[in-house]
């Protein structure tokens, strides 16, 4: 029996945006997944995570292997940007990586074996673990405390 997911009752849309240079010397990308019910389009789930190029490269390798095993060579798998030591902060390299990452996710959105995979689920988990300092560095600084709107002085 085919599950609801496999029958295409959910539409998946991915964006990879807002590349930012992290203080530790690598680029992070904002990844947003929007999952929409085809039966009830108002039913939308949105997940946002920040990922590095190396996270996308690992996902590409895992999905490529899964796709090869599930689909054979009947479909072309999207290529991925090559790793570079020099020039990795050039705008053209950052844009190529962003576009390849988005293409990979969009490709996976159409293949149940990929979008139902543990690899995709793990990719979108908010994992802090030993990387909590890195995650905190990406967050905006906390807003200063507001003064109380009403102060009560003691009665004489």
ChimeraX attribute file (.defattr): number of C-alpha atoms within 10 A of each C-alpha:
attribute: neighborCount
match mode: 1-to-1
recipient: residues
	/A:1	4
	/A:2	6
	/A:3	8
	/A:4	9
	/A:5	13
	/A:6	15
	/A:7	9
	/A:8	15
	/A:9	14
	/A:10	20
	/A:11	15
	/A:12	20
	/A:13	17
	/A:14	22
	/A:15	19
	/A:16	22
	/A:17	16
	/A:18	13
	/A:19	19
	/A:20	16
	/A:21	14
	/A:22	14
	/A:23	10
	/A:24	8
	/A:25	8
	/A:26	13
	/A:27	19
	/A:28	22
	/A:29	23
	/A:30	16
	/A:31	22
	/A:32	18
	/A:33	19
	/A:34	15
	/A:35	18
	/A:36	18
	/A:37	16
	/A:38	13
	/A:39	9
	/A:40	10
	/A:41	11
	/A:42	9
	/A:43	11
	/A:44	14
	/A:45	11
	/A:46	12
	/A:47	13
	/A:48	16
	/A:49	17
	/A:50	21
	/A:51	17
	/A:52	17
	/A:53	18
	/A:54	13
	/A:55	13
	/A:56	22
	/A:57	19
	/A:58	13
	/A:59	19
	/A:60	22
	/A:61	12
	/A:62	17
	/A:63	23
	/A:64	19
	/A:65	13
	/A:66	16
	/A:67	20
	/A:68	15
	/A:69	11
	/A:70	12
	/A:71	13
	/A:72	11
	/A:73	10
	/A:74	8
	/A:75	9
	/A:76	11
	/A:77	15
	/A:78	15
	/A:79	12
	/A:80	17
	/A:81	17
	/A:82	9
	/A:83	12
	/A:84	9
	/A:85	6
	/A:86	7
	/A:87	10
	/A:88	14
	/A:89	16
	/A:90	10
	/A:91	11
	/A:92	11
	/A:93	16
	/A:94	20
	/A:95	15
	/A:96	15
	/A:97	24
	/A:98	24
	/A:99	16
	/A:100	20
	/A:101	27
	/A:102	20
	/A:103	18
	/A:104	22
	/A:105	25
	/A:106	18
	/A:107	15
	/A:108	25
	/A:109	22
	/A:110	15
	/A:111	16
	/A:112	13
	/A:113	17
	/A:114	21
	/A:115	20
	/A:116	14
	/A:117	15
	/A:118	13
	/A:119	16
	/A:120	17
	/A:121	11
	/A:122	11
	/A:123	17
	/A:124	17
	/A:125	11
	/A:126	12
	/A:127	12
	/A:128	11
	/A:129	8
	/A:130	8
	/A:131	9
	/A:132	10
	/A:133	10
	/A:134	13
	/A:135	15
	/A:136	11
	/A:137	12
	/A:138	14
	/A:139	8
	/A:140	7
	/A:141	8
	/A:142	6
	/A:143	6
	/A:144	6
	/A:145	6
	/A:146	6
	/A:147	7
	/A:148	7
	/A:149	5
	/A:150	6
	/A:151	7
	/A:152	6
	/A:153	6
	/A:154	5
	/A:155	4
	/A:156	3
